[in-house]
Amino acid sequence: DGDGGGERSEQAVPRGRSLRGGRGPGPGLGARALRQFCQSLSDRSAKDILRIYQHSASQLGQEGAVAALRRLAALSQEGSVSTEDAPAIQRLIRGLSVQAGRGELEAQSLASMAWAFAKLAVEDAPLRDALSAAAIARIDDFAPHDLAHTSWSLACLCCSHRPLLDAMSSQAMRTMAEFNP
């Protein structure tokens, strides 16, 4: 039923698994543990995801935090996120935005955040500006799908951040051969 109730453990990853070894600065999930964590999100409620994140944020790293944000955004579209969840979601977004501002997020994470912002209808200009600045700094790392997600997100939010749009346009021209119809 997706409510995460029953006998399911609140644990973010299986016992005994190392959470170290993720890419980028700071701790993060190993590739296998990250896949397991992401798969476990699909049948969890927003409250369960937020509870797991609150208890395991330092272990989840940026990849896990972005995965949690993406799932929360999808649940929001399904009407499965309550207004009482908003403050915790806002804390998650702000934490990721701080990482973005420090240049700690990879291109795919930035594109995923932009997608989640659009799905959640985040209209916080300072957060968008931090994400935009981080995306510009990493624009050479944006793959075609990252550019597509970010472009769609900007359109949904009616955001016309000219420096980011210019940088994305230049990157799209450089990687045009990689785009698949």
ABEGO torsion letter per residue (X at the ends): XGAGBEABBABABBBGBBABGBBEBEBBBBAAAAAAAAAAAAABBAAAAAAAAAAAAAAAEAAAAAAAAAAAAAAAAAGABBAAAAAAAAAAAAAAAAAAAAGABBAAAAAAAAAAAAAAGBABAAAAAAAAAAAAAAAAABBAAAAAAAAAAAAAAGBBBAAAAAAAAAAAAAAAAABBX
